[in-house]
Amino acid sequence: QVQLVESGGGLVQAGGSLRLSCAASGGTFSMYHMAWFRQAPGKAREFVASISWNGGQTYNSDSVKGRFTVSRDNVKNTVNLQMNSLKPEDTALYYCAAREVGTFNYNYWGQGTQVTVSS
């Protein structure tokens, strides 16, 4: 089983940038596809971005495409989310998630890190 811990959240003005990090432990990191999700108060959890086990393939939601970049380091066992040109609607609790290669579901989740974007 893999454990995930997010960090890097905070308060930023609209147009600013933040870099989120997710540290993985307790598993073989390269066996997992990784993803970022977010959830704002009163809204359902939303997919943000994902990256394949070797970093060769990435996906971004339409709402963040061109502004956010997901990356991973399989030596340091970390996945990152660089967030630029932040908007107030990006305000949410951001979660790191993992799924084993060859499975359908993200079964491992971090506790989340808060991102707040002011106008």
Rosetta constraint file for C-alpha pairs under 8 A:
AtomPair CA 1 CA 26 HARMONIC 5.98 0.50
AtomPair CA 1 CA 27 HARMONIC 5.65 0.50
AtomPair CA 2 CA 24 HARMONIC 6.50 0.50
AtomPair CA 2 CA 25 HARMONIC 5.59 0.50
AtomPair CA 2 CA 26 HARMONIC 4.66 0.50
AtomPair CA 2 CA 27 HARMONIC 4.59 0.50
AtomPair CA 2 CA 28 HARMONIC 7.73 0.50
AtomPair CA 2 CA 108 HARMONIC 6.93 0.50
AtomPair CA 3 CA 24 HARMONIC 5.60 0.50
AtomPair CA 3 CA 25 HARMONIC 5.25 0.50
AtomPair CA 3 CA 26 HARMONIC 6.00 0.50
AtomPair CA 3 CA 27 HARMONIC 7.65 0.50
AtomPair CA 3 CA 108 HARMONIC 7.25 0.50
AtomPair CA 3 CA 109 HARMONIC 7.58 0.50
AtomPair CA 3 CA 110 HARMONIC 7.15 0.50
AtomPair CA 4 CA 22 HARMONIC 6.36 0.50
AtomPair CA 4 CA 23 HARMONIC 5.67 0.50
AtomPair CA 4 CA 24 HARMONIC 4.73 0.50
AtomPair CA 4 CA 25 HARMONIC 6.74 0.50
AtomPair CA 4 CA 96 HARMONIC 6.93 0.50
AtomPair CA 4 CA 97 HARMONIC 7.50 0.50
AtomPair CA 4 CA 108 HARMONIC 7.51 0.50
AtomPair CA 4 CA 109 HARMONIC 6.26 0.50
AtomPair CA 4 CA 110 HARMONIC 4.65 0.50
AtomPair CA 4 CA 111 HARMONIC 7.78 0.50
AtomPair CA 5 CA 22 HARMONIC 5.40 0.50
AtomPair CA 5 CA 23 HARMONIC 5.27 0.50
AtomPair CA 5 CA 24 HARMONIC 6.71 0.50
AtomPair CA 5 CA 96 HARMONIC 7.62 0.50
AtomPair CA 5 CA 110 HARMONIC 5.21 0.50
AtomPair CA 5 CA 111 HARMONIC 6.71 0.50
AtomPair CA 5 CA 112 HARMONIC 7.62 0.50
AtomPair CA 6 CA 20 HARMONIC 7.06 0.50
AtomPair CA 6 CA 21 HARMONIC 5.61 0.50
AtomPair CA 6 CA 22 HARMONIC 4.33 0.50
AtomPair CA 6 CA 23 HARMONIC 6.51 0.50
AtomPair CA 6 CA 95 HARMONIC 7.12 0.50
AtomPair CA 6 CA 96 HARMONIC 6.52 0.50
AtomPair CA 6 CA 110 HARMONIC 6.34 0.50
AtomPair CA 6 CA 111 HARMONIC 7.10 0.50
AtomPair CA 6 CA 112 HARMONIC 5.94 0.50
AtomPair CA 6 CA 113 HARMONIC 5.91 0.50
AtomPair CA 7 CA 20 HARMONIC 5.80 0.50
AtomPair CA 7 CA 21 HARMONIC 5.29 0.50
AtomPair CA 7 CA 22 HARMONIC 6.40 0.50
AtomPair CA 7 CA 113 HARMONIC 5.99 0.50
AtomPair CA 8 CA 18 HARMONIC 7.18 0.50
AtomPair CA 8 CA 19 HARMONIC 5.99 0.50
AtomPair CA 8 CA 20 HARMONIC 4.54 0.50
AtomPair CA 8 CA 21 HARMONIC 6.12 0.50
AtomPair CA 8 CA 113 HARMONIC 7.17 0.50
AtomPair CA 9 CA 18 HARMONIC 7.15 0.50
AtomPair CA 9 CA 19 HARMONIC 7.60 0.50
AtomPair CA 9 CA 20 HARMONIC 6.25 0.50
AtomPair CA 9 CA 113 HARMONIC 5.32 0.50
AtomPair CA 9 CA 114 HARMONIC 5.15 0.50
AtomPair CA 9 CA 115 HARMONIC 4.95 0.50
AtomPair CA 9 CA 116 HARMONIC 7.95 0.50
AtomPair CA 10 CA 18 HARMONIC 7.87 0.50
AtomPair CA 10 CA 114 HARMONIC 6.20 0.50
AtomPair CA 10 CA 115 HARMONIC 5.11 0.50
AtomPair CA 10 CA 116 HARMONIC 6.17 0.50
AtomPair CA 11 CA 115 HARMONIC 6.22 0.50
AtomPair CA 11 CA 116 HARMONIC 4.80 0.50
AtomPair CA 11 CA 117 HARMONIC 5.94 0.50
AtomPair CA 11 CA 118 HARMONIC 7.41 0.50
AtomPair CA 12 CA 16 HARMONIC 6.12 0.50
AtomPair CA 12 CA 17 HARMONIC 7.23 0.50
AtomPair CA 12 CA 18 HARMONIC 7.66 0.50
AtomPair CA 12 CA 115 HARMONIC 7.95 0.50
AtomPair CA 12 CA 116 HARMONIC 6.37 0.50
AtomPair CA 12 CA 117 HARMONIC 5.04 0.50
AtomPair CA 12 CA 118 HARMONIC 6.31 0.50
AtomPair CA 13 CA 86 HARMONIC 7.65 0.50
AtomPair CA 13 CA 117 HARMONIC 5.39 0.50
AtomPair CA 13 CA 118 HARMONIC 4.80 0.50
AtomPair CA 13 CA 119 HARMONIC 6.23 0.50
AtomPair CA 14 CA 85 HARMONIC 6.98 0.50
AtomPair CA 14 CA 86 HARMONIC 5.32 0.50
AtomPair CA 14 CA 87 HARMONIC 5.05 0.50
AtomPair CA 14 CA 88 HARMONIC 6.27 0.50
AtomPair CA 14 CA 117 HARMONIC 5.75 0.50
AtomPair CA 14 CA 118 HARMONIC 5.71 0.50
AtomPair CA 14 CA 119 HARMONIC 5.47 0.50
AtomPair CA 15 CA 84 HARMONIC 7.10 0.50
AtomPair CA 15 CA 85 HARMONIC 4.20 0.50
AtomPair CA 15 CA 86 HARMONIC 4.88 0.50
AtomPair CA 15 CA 87 HARMONIC 6.42 0.50
AtomPair CA 16 CA 84 HARMONIC 6.20 0.50
AtomPair CA 16 CA 85 HARMONIC 5.49 0.50
AtomPair CA 16 CA 86 HARMONIC 5.54 0.50
AtomPair CA 17 CA 82 HARMONIC 7.56 0.50
AtomPair CA 17 CA 83 HARMONIC 5.42 0.50
AtomPair CA 17 CA 84 HARMONIC 4.43 0.50
AtomPair CA 17 CA 85 HARMONIC 6.23 0.50
AtomPair CA 17 CA 86 HARMONIC 6.20 0.50
AtomPair CA 18 CA 82 HARMONIC 6.25 0.50
AtomPair CA 18 CA 83 HARMONIC 5.22 0.50
AtomPair CA 18 CA 84 HARMONIC 6.75 0.50
AtomPair CA 19 CA 80 HARMONIC 6.94 0.50
AtomPair CA 19 CA 81 HARMONIC 5.66 0.50
AtomPair CA 19 CA 82 HARMONIC 4.48 0.50
AtomPair CA 19 CA 83 HARMONIC 5.92 0.50
AtomPair CA 20 CA 80 HARMONIC 5.54 0.50
AtomPair CA 20 CA 81 HARMONIC 5.01 0.50
AtomPair CA 20 CA 82 HARMONIC 6.44 0.50
AtomPair CA 20 CA 83 HARMONIC 7.86 0.50
AtomPair CA 21 CA 78 HARMONIC 6.79 0.50
AtomPair CA 21 CA 79 HARMONIC 5.89 0.50
AtomPair CA 21 CA 80 HARMONIC 4.48 0.50
AtomPair CA 21 CA 81 HARMONIC 6.48 0.50
AtomPair CA 22 CA 78 HARMONIC 5.44 0.50
AtomPair CA 22 CA 79 HARMONIC 5.19 0.50
AtomPair CA 22 CA 80 HARMONIC 6.23 0.50
AtomPair CA 22 CA 96 HARMONIC 6.31 0.50
AtomPair CA 23 CA 77 HARMONIC 6.19 0.50
AtomPair CA 23 CA 78 HARMONIC 4.71 0.50
AtomPair CA 23 CA 79 HARMONIC 6.86 0.50
AtomPair CA 24 CA 29 HARMONIC 6.98 0.50
AtomPair CA 24 CA 77 HARMONIC 5.57 0.50
AtomPair CA 24 CA 78 HARMONIC 6.09 0.50
AtomPair CA 25 CA 29 HARMONIC 7.73 0.50
AtomPair CA 25 CA 77 HARMONIC 7.37 0.50
AtomPair CA 28 CA 32 HARMONIC 7.65 0.50
AtomPair CA 29 CA 53 HARMONIC 7.91 0.50
AtomPair CA 29 CA 74 HARMONIC 6.53 0.50
AtomPair CA 29 CA 77 HARMONIC 5.97 0.50
AtomPair CA 30 CA 53 HARMONIC 5.31 0.50
AtomPair CA 30 CA 54 HARMONIC 6.65 0.50
AtomPair CA 30 CA 74 HARMONIC 6.33 0.50
AtomPair CA 31 CA 53 HARMONIC 6.26 0.50
AtomPair CA 31 CA 100 HARMONIC 5.77 0.50
AtomPair CA 31 CA 101 HARMONIC 5.75 0.50
AtomPair CA 32 CA 52 HARMONIC 7.56 0.50
AtomPair CA 32 CA 53 HARMONIC 5.36 0.50
AtomPair CA 32 CA 98 HARMONIC 5.85 0.50
AtomPair CA 32 CA 99 HARMONIC 5.25 0.50
AtomPair CA 32 CA 100 HARMONIC 4.43 0.50
AtomPair CA 32 CA 101 HARMONIC 5.45 0.50
AtomPair CA 33 CA 50 HARMONIC 7.47 0.50
AtomPair CA 33 CA 51 HARMONIC 6.09 0.50
AtomPair CA 33 CA 52 HARMONIC 4.66 0.50
AtomPair CA 33 CA 53 HARMONIC 4.59 0.50
AtomPair CA 33 CA 98 HARMONIC 5.76 0.50
AtomPair CA 33 CA 99 HARMONIC 5.38 0.50
AtomPair CA 33 CA 100 HARMONIC 6.28 0.50
AtomPair CA 33 CA 101 HARMONIC 6.23 0.50
AtomPair CA 34 CA 50 HARMONIC 5.64 0.50
AtomPair CA 34 CA 51 HARMONIC 5.43 0.50
AtomPair CA 34 CA 52 HARMONIC 6.47 0.50
AtomPair CA 34 CA 53 HARMONIC 7.13 0.50
AtomPair CA 34 CA 79 HARMONIC 7.38 0.50
AtomPair CA 34 CA 96 HARMONIC 7.39 0.50
AtomPair CA 34 CA 97 HARMONIC 5.79 0.50
AtomPair CA 34 CA 98 HARMONIC 4.62 0.50
AtomPair CA 34 CA 99 HARMONIC 6.57 0.50
AtomPair CA 35 CA 47 HARMONIC 7.94 0.50
AtomPair CA 35 CA 48 HARMONIC 7.50 0.50
AtomPair CA 35 CA 49 HARMONIC 5.61 0.50
AtomPair CA 35 CA 50 HARMONIC 3.93 0.50
AtomPair CA 35 CA 51 HARMONIC 6.22 0.50
AtomPair CA 35 CA 96 HARMONIC 5.95 0.50
AtomPair CA 35 CA 97 HARMONIC 5.19 0.50
AtomPair CA 35 CA 98 HARMONIC 6.35 0.50
AtomPair CA 36 CA 47 HARMONIC 6.55 0.50
AtomPair CA 36 CA 48 HARMONIC 5.40 0.50
AtomPair CA 36 CA 49 HARMONIC 5.29 0.50
AtomPair CA 36 CA 50 HARMONIC 6.20 0.50
AtomPair CA 36 CA 81 HARMONIC 7.81 0.50
AtomPair CA 36 CA 94 HARMONIC 6.87 0.50
AtomPair CA 36 CA 95 HARMONIC 5.62 0.50
AtomPair CA 36 CA 96 HARMONIC 4.79 0.50
AtomPair CA 36 CA 97 HARMONIC 6.14 0.50
AtomPair CA 37 CA 45 HARMONIC 6.68 0.50
AtomPair CA 37 CA 46 HARMONIC 5.46 0.50
AtomPair CA 37 CA 47 HARMONIC 4.51 0.50
AtomPair CA 37 CA 48 HARMONIC 5.02 0.50
AtomPair CA 37 CA 49 HARMONIC 7.13 0.50
AtomPair CA 37 CA 94 HARMONIC 5.77 0.50
AtomPair CA 37 CA 95 HARMONIC 5.12 0.50
AtomPair CA 37 CA 96 HARMONIC 6.55 0.50
AtomPair CA 37 CA 97 HARMONIC 7.48 0.50
AtomPair CA 38 CA 45 HARMONIC 5.65 0.50
AtomPair CA 38 CA 46 HARMONIC 5.28 0.50
AtomPair CA 38 CA 47 HARMONIC 6.58 0.50
AtomPair CA 38 CA 48 HARMONIC 6.71 0.50
AtomPair CA 38 CA 92 HARMONIC 5.80 0.50
AtomPair CA 38 CA 93 HARMONIC 5.40 0.50
AtomPair CA 38 CA 94 HARMONIC 4.27 0.50
AtomPair CA 38 CA 95 HARMONIC 5.84 0.50
AtomPair CA 39 CA 43 HARMONIC 6.35 0.50
AtomPair CA 39 CA 44 HARMONIC 6.11 0.50
AtomPair CA 39 CA 45 HARMONIC 4.46 0.50
AtomPair CA 39 CA 46 HARMONIC 6.07 0.50
AtomPair CA 39 CA 92 HARMONIC 5.19 0.50
AtomPair CA 39 CA 93 HARMONIC 5.28 0.50
AtomPair CA 39 CA 94 HARMONIC 6.62 0.50
AtomPair CA 40 CA 44 HARMONIC 7.38 0.50
AtomPair CA 40 CA 45 HARMONIC 7.49 0.50
AtomPair CA 40 CA 91 HARMONIC 6.62 0.50
AtomPair CA 40 CA 92 HARMONIC 4.29 0.50
AtomPair CA 40 CA 93 HARMONIC 6.26 0.50
AtomPair CA 41 CA 92 HARMONIC 7.35 0.50
AtomPair CA 47 CA 61 HARMONIC 6.72 0.50
AtomPair CA 48 CA 60 HARMONIC 6.02 0.50
AtomPair CA 48 CA 61 HARMONIC 5.32 0.50
AtomPair CA 48 CA 64 HARMONIC 7.04 0.50
AtomPair CA 49 CA 58 HARMONIC 7.25 0.50
AtomPair CA 49 CA 59 HARMONIC 5.40 0.50
AtomPair CA 49 CA 60 HARMONIC 4.38 0.50
AtomPair CA 49 CA 61 HARMONIC 6.16 0.50
AtomPair CA 49 CA 69 HARMONIC 7.98 0.50
AtomPair CA 49 CA 70 HARMONIC 6.61 0.50
AtomPair CA 50 CA 58 HARMONIC 5.53 0.50
AtomPair CA 50 CA 59 HARMONIC 5.23 0.50
AtomPair CA 50 CA 60 HARMONIC 6.73 0.50
AtomPair CA 50 CA 70 HARMONIC 6.83 0.50
AtomPair CA 51 CA 55 HARMONIC 5.64 0.50
AtomPair CA 51 CA 56 HARMONIC 7.44 0.50
AtomPair CA 51 CA 57 HARMONIC 5.74 0.50
AtomPair CA 51 CA 58 HARMONIC 4.42 0.50
AtomPair CA 51 CA 59 HARMONIC 6.62 0.50
AtomPair CA 51 CA 70 HARMONIC 6.73 0.50
AtomPair CA 51 CA 71 HARMONIC 6.91 0.50
AtomPair CA 51 CA 72 HARMONIC 7.63 0.50
AtomPair CA 52 CA 56 HARMONIC 6.13 0.50
AtomPair CA 52 CA 57 HARMONIC 5.31 0.50
AtomPair CA 52 CA 58 HARMONIC 6.45 0.50
AtomPair CA 53 CA 101 HARMONIC 7.32 0.50
AtomPair CA 54 CA 74 HARMONIC 7.66 0.50
AtomPair CA 55 CA 71 HARMONIC 6.82 0.50
AtomPair CA 55 CA 72 HARMONIC 6.35 0.50
AtomPair CA 58 CA 70 HARMONIC 7.30 0.50
AtomPair CA 60 CA 64 HARMONIC 6.54 0.50
AtomPair CA 60 CA 65 HARMONIC 5.48 0.50
AtomPair CA 60 CA 68 HARMONIC 7.80 0.50
AtomPair CA 61 CA 65 HARMONIC 5.95 0.50
AtomPair CA 64 CA 68 HARMONIC 5.65 0.50
AtomPair CA 67 CA 83 HARMONIC 6.20 0.50
AtomPair CA 67 CA 84 HARMONIC 5.18 0.50
AtomPair CA 67 CA 85 HARMONIC 6.13 0.50
AtomPair CA 67 CA 86 HARMONIC 7.75 0.50
AtomPair CA 68 CA 81 HARMONIC 6.69 0.50
AtomPair CA 68 CA 82 HARMONIC 5.50 0.50
AtomPair CA 68 CA 83 HARMONIC 4.53 0.50
AtomPair CA 68 CA 84 HARMONIC 6.04 0.50
AtomPair CA 69 CA 81 HARMONIC 5.67 0.50
AtomPair CA 69 CA 82 HARMONIC 5.10 0.50
AtomPair CA 69 CA 83 HARMONIC 6.69 0.50
AtomPair CA 70 CA 79 HARMONIC 7.30 0.50
AtomPair CA 70 CA 80 HARMONIC 5.64 0.50
AtomPair CA 70 CA 81 HARMONIC 4.58 0.50
AtomPair CA 70 CA 82 HARMONIC 6.41 0.50
AtomPair CA 71 CA 79 HARMONIC 5.75 0.50
AtomPair CA 71 CA 80 HARMONIC 5.26 0.50
AtomPair CA 71 CA 81 HARMONIC 6.61 0.50
AtomPair CA 72 CA 77 HARMONIC 7.60 0.50
AtomPair CA 72 CA 78 HARMONIC 5.71 0.50
AtomPair CA 72 CA 79 HARMONIC 4.15 0.50
AtomPair CA 72 CA 80 HARMONIC 6.03 0.50
AtomPair CA 73 CA 77 HARMONIC 5.75 0.50
AtomPair CA 73 CA 78 HARMONIC 5.36 0.50
AtomPair CA 73 CA 79 HARMONIC 6.35 0.50
AtomPair CA 74 CA 78 HARMONIC 6.72 0.50
AtomPair CA 86 CA 90 HARMONIC 6.52 0.50
AtomPair CA 86 CA 117 HARMONIC 6.81 0.50
AtomPair CA 87 CA 91 HARMONIC 7.64 0.50
AtomPair CA 87 CA 117 HARMONIC 6.21 0.50
AtomPair CA 87 CA 118 HARMONIC 7.85 0.50
AtomPair CA 87 CA 119 HARMONIC 7.81 0.50
AtomPair CA 88 CA 116 HARMONIC 7.38 0.50
AtomPair CA 88 CA 117 HARMONIC 4.71 0.50
AtomPair CA 88 CA 118 HARMONIC 5.72 0.50
AtomPair CA 88 CA 119 HARMONIC 6.19 0.50
AtomPair CA 89 CA 117 HARMONIC 7.59 0.50
AtomPair CA 90 CA 115 HARMONIC 7.57 0.50
AtomPair CA 90 CA 116 HARMONIC 7.47 0.50
AtomPair CA 90 CA 117 HARMONIC 6.73 0.50
AtomPair CA 91 CA 114 HARMONIC 7.84 0.50
AtomPair CA 91 CA 115 HARMONIC 5.39 0.50
AtomPair CA 91 CA 116 HARMONIC 4.57 0.50
AtomPair CA 91 CA 117 HARMONIC 5.47 0.50
AtomPair CA 92 CA 114 HARMONIC 6.13 0.50
AtomPair CA 92 CA 115 HARMONIC 5.55 0.50
AtomPair CA 92 CA 116 HARMONIC 6.63 0.50
AtomPair CA 93 CA 112 HARMONIC 5.89 0.50
AtomPair CA 93 CA 113 HARMONIC 5.55 0.50
AtomPair CA 93 CA 114 HARMONIC 4.44 0.50
AtomPair CA 93 CA 115 HARMONIC 6.11 0.50
AtomPair CA 94 CA 112 HARMONIC 5.21 0.50
AtomPair CA 94 CA 113 HARMONIC 5.28 0.50
AtomPair CA 94 CA 114 HARMONIC 6.13 0.50
AtomPair CA 94 CA 115 HARMONIC 6.99 0.50
AtomPair CA 95 CA 109 HARMONIC 6.84 0.50
AtomPair CA 95 CA 110 HARMONIC 5.88 0.50
AtomPair CA 95 CA 111 HARMONIC 6.68 0.50
AtomPair CA 95 CA 112 HARMONIC 4.43 0.50
AtomPair CA 95 CA 113 HARMONIC 6.67 0.50
AtomPair CA 96 CA 109 HARMONIC 5.88 0.50
AtomPair CA 96 CA 110 HARMONIC 5.42 0.50
AtomPair CA 96 CA 112 HARMONIC 6.95 0.50
AtomPair CA 97 CA 106 HARMONIC 6.11 0.50
AtomPair CA 97 CA 107 HARMONIC 7.45 0.50
AtomPair CA 97 CA 108 HARMONIC 5.53 0.50
AtomPair CA 97 CA 109 HARMONIC 4.52 0.50
AtomPair CA 97 CA 110 HARMONIC 6.49 0.50
AtomPair CA 98 CA 106 HARMONIC 5.29 0.50
AtomPair CA 98 CA 107 HARMONIC 6.48 0.50
AtomPair CA 98 CA 108 HARMONIC 5.18 0.50
AtomPair CA 98 CA 109 HARMONIC 6.64 0.50
AtomPair CA 99 CA 103 HARMONIC 6.66 0.50
AtomPair CA 99 CA 104 HARMONIC 7.37 0.50
AtomPair CA 99 CA 105 HARMONIC 6.01 0.50
AtomPair CA 99 CA 106 HARMONIC 4.35 0.50
AtomPair CA 99 CA 107 HARMONIC 5.88 0.50
AtomPair CA 99 CA 108 HARMONIC 6.72 0.50
AtomPair CA 100 CA 106 HARMONIC 7.76 0.50
